[in-house]
């Protein structure tokens, strides 16, 4: 094998001629002078279309490559500009790097893989780059992976889950869309309102929106409004976890009311007993400790109204443990009980559940919840901690698409993954 081809393999470059390799004493780095093969020259850096030359740009420039041993390595080449009929005057495409990047593809693929598999400290230390730089790399690699895999990630969607996740202090949110059939994140964008979700359906298109059959989500009005307009034929399945949480909140309201009434009424002993009962009332019966079971039994003796509220919460939870028509029948029975229970918090809850009856019933009949979406969100929350320091949400989204969206590139020299 010729020496230049050996250097090309070592540097991880293709369709590239290695002209010369030397050690730059000033930079304390190996510098390889390279150029694209003839058929790769004068191509638009954005679309890759052959274009007429415009000028020599700013002369020669360098791209950071993977270290060779313990020594930093750079590629150096001319950076002429071409006049693309679609994108105007842009820097010509080079086969060893992505457009508008100062790093080689092998370097960026390695950084992306490490960012999804190791800690941020390890990535920055190993590659000798700033963590914010890794964020920009992840956004760039993720964006290219979405458009160059040859697979339309939004094609064939039938059952999706929609949710929001906080990614930064100050009420900064991402809206995420997950495919229930593949378990993968298929779309994410900053924001959590109708305008944000409309962007997803604009990208999906009218024909593919009409193919959606089931959509799981919480009871947020902005989600329901967009779904009613953009895919009215799809059944909205409200997430059971959120409905049960409504009941838990109603139960806690009753507990606070009971405690305040006992305190104001001079029932100090009862108030003391009720003060430590929050977790006994909140937790599922199978998870209660012996002490908490005792507290619950005491509530049944001294305050029937609070215990009745607890039973209402538990029976609603039982509704979502069942499936199909049995669950629907139990929900109907629960609504009758809640409307007549003379507990204002649960009467109000019964009205809310009646208002969202169609979405709850769809969830019971189809067995679809946002559990899978919450699992994806948990992984994104972990990435949020890793991504601390990224300046833009696009960097976090890029990292999420690489990690949870199945777009992470392999380490250089390894086999290409299959994308679903």
Secondary structure as the mmCIF struct_conf table of DSSP 4:
data_model
#
loop_
_struct_conf.conf_type_id
_struct_conf.id
_struct_conf.beg_label_comp_id
_struct_conf.beg_label_asym_id
_struct_conf.beg_label_seq_id
_struct_conf.end_label_comp_id
_struct_conf.end_label_asym_id
_struct_conf.end_label_seq_id
HELX_RH_AL_P HELX_RH_AL_P1 UNK A 3 UNK A 11
TURN_TY1_P TURN_TY1_P1 UNK A 12 UNK A 12
BEND BEND1 UNK A 14 UNK A 15
STRN STRN1 UNK A 16 UNK A 24
TURN_TY1_P TURN_TY1_P2 UNK A 25 UNK A 28
STRN STRN2 UNK A 29 UNK A 36
HELX_RH_3T_P HELX_RH_3T_P1 UNK A 38 UNK A 40
BEND BEND2 UNK A 41 UNK A 42
STRN STRN3 UNK A 43 UNK A 44
TURN_TY1_P TURN_TY1_P3 UNK A 45 UNK A 47
STRN STRN4 UNK A 50 UNK A 50
STRN STRN5 UNK A 52 UNK A 55
TURN_TY1_P TURN_TY1_P4 UNK A 57 UNK A 58
BEND BEND3 UNK A 59 UNK A 59
STRN STRN6 UNK A 60 UNK A 68
TURN_TY1_P TURN_TY1_P5 UNK A 69 UNK A 70
STRN STRN7 UNK A 71 UNK A 78
STRN STRN8 UNK A 81 UNK A 84
TURN_TY1_P TURN_TY1_P6 UNK A 85 UNK A 87
STRN STRN9 UNK A 88 UNK A 91
STRN STRN10 UNK A 92 UNK A 92
HELX_LH_PP_P HELX_LH_PP_P1 UNK A 93 UNK A 93
TURN_TY1_P TURN_TY1_P7 UNK A 95 UNK A 96
STRN STRN11 UNK A 97 UNK A 97
TURN_TY1_P TURN_TY1_P8 UNK A 99 UNK A 100
BEND BEND4 UNK A 102 UNK A 102
STRN STRN12 UNK A 103 UNK A 104
HELX_RH_AL_P HELX_RH_AL_P2 UNK A 105 UNK A 117
BEND BEND5 UNK A 118 UNK A 118
HELX_RH_AL_P HELX_RH_AL_P3 UNK A 120 UNK A 127
TURN_TY1_P TURN_TY1_P9 UNK A 128 UNK A 128
HELX_RH_AL_P HELX_RH_AL_P4 UNK A 131 UNK A 148
BEND BEND6 UNK A 149 UNK A 150
TURN_TY1_P TURN_TY1_P10 UNK A 153 UNK A 156
STRN STRN13 UNK A 159 UNK A 168
TURN_TY1_P TURN_TY1_P11 UNK A 169 UNK A 171
STRN STRN14 UNK A 172 UNK A 179
TURN_TY1_P TURN_TY1_P12 UNK A 180 UNK A 182
STRN STRN15 UNK A 185 UNK A 190
BEND BEND7 UNK A 193 UNK A 193
HELX_RH_AL_P HELX_RH_AL_P5 UNK A 194 UNK A 204
HELX_RH_AL_P HELX_RH_AL_P6 UNK A 206 UNK A 210
TURN_TY1_P TURN_TY1_P13 UNK A 211 UNK A 211
STRN STRN16 UNK A 214 UNK A 217
BEND BEND8 UNK A 219 UNK A 219
HELX_RH_AL_P HELX_RH_AL_P7 UNK A 221 UNK A 230
TURN_TY1_P TURN_TY1_P14 UNK A 232 UNK A 233
BEND BEND9 UNK A 234 UNK A 234
STRN STRN17 UNK A 235 UNK A 238
HELX_RH_AL_P HELX_RH_AL_P8 UNK A 240 UNK A 264
TURN_TY1_P TURN_TY1_P15 UNK A 265 UNK A 266
HELX_RH_AL_P HELX_RH_AL_P9 UNK A 268 UNK A 275
TURN_TY1_P TURN_TY1_P16 UNK A 276 UNK A 276
HELX_RH_AL_P HELX_RH_AL_P10 UNK A 278 UNK A 282
BEND BEND10 UNK A 283 UNK A 283
HELX_RH_3T_P HELX_RH_3T_P2 UNK A 285 UNK A 287
HELX_RH_AL_P HELX_RH_AL_P11 UNK A 290 UNK A 302
HELX_RH_AL_P HELX_RH_AL_P12 UNK A 304 UNK A 319
TURN_TY1_P TURN_TY1_P17 UNK A 320 UNK A 321
BEND BEND11 UNK A 322 UNK A 322
HELX_RH_AL_P HELX_RH_AL_P13 UNK A 324 UNK A 339
TURN_TY1_P TURN_TY1_P18 UNK A 340 UNK A 340
BEND BEND12 UNK A 341 UNK A 341
HELX_RH_AL_P HELX_RH_AL_P14 UNK A 344 UNK A 355
TURN_TY1_P TURN_TY1_P19 UNK A 356 UNK A 356
HELX_RH_AL_P HELX_RH_AL_P15 UNK A 357 UNK A 366
TURN_TY1_P TURN_TY1_P20 UNK A 367 UNK A 367
BEND BEND13 UNK A 370 UNK A 370
HELX_RH_AL_P HELX_RH_AL_P16 UNK A 371 UNK A 386
TURN_TY1_P TURN_TY1_P21 UNK A 387 UNK A 389
BEND BEND14 UNK A 391 UNK A 392
HELX_RH_AL_P HELX_RH_AL_P17 UNK A 393 UNK A 403
TURN_TY1_P TURN_TY1_P22 UNK A 404 UNK A 404
BEND BEND15 UNK A 405 UNK A 406
HELX_LH_PP_P HELX_LH_PP_P2 UNK A 408 UNK A 411
TURN_TY1_P TURN_TY1_P23 UNK A 412 UNK A 413
BEND BEND16 UNK A 414 UNK A 414
HELX_LH_PP_P HELX_LH_PP_P3 UNK A 415 UNK A 418
#
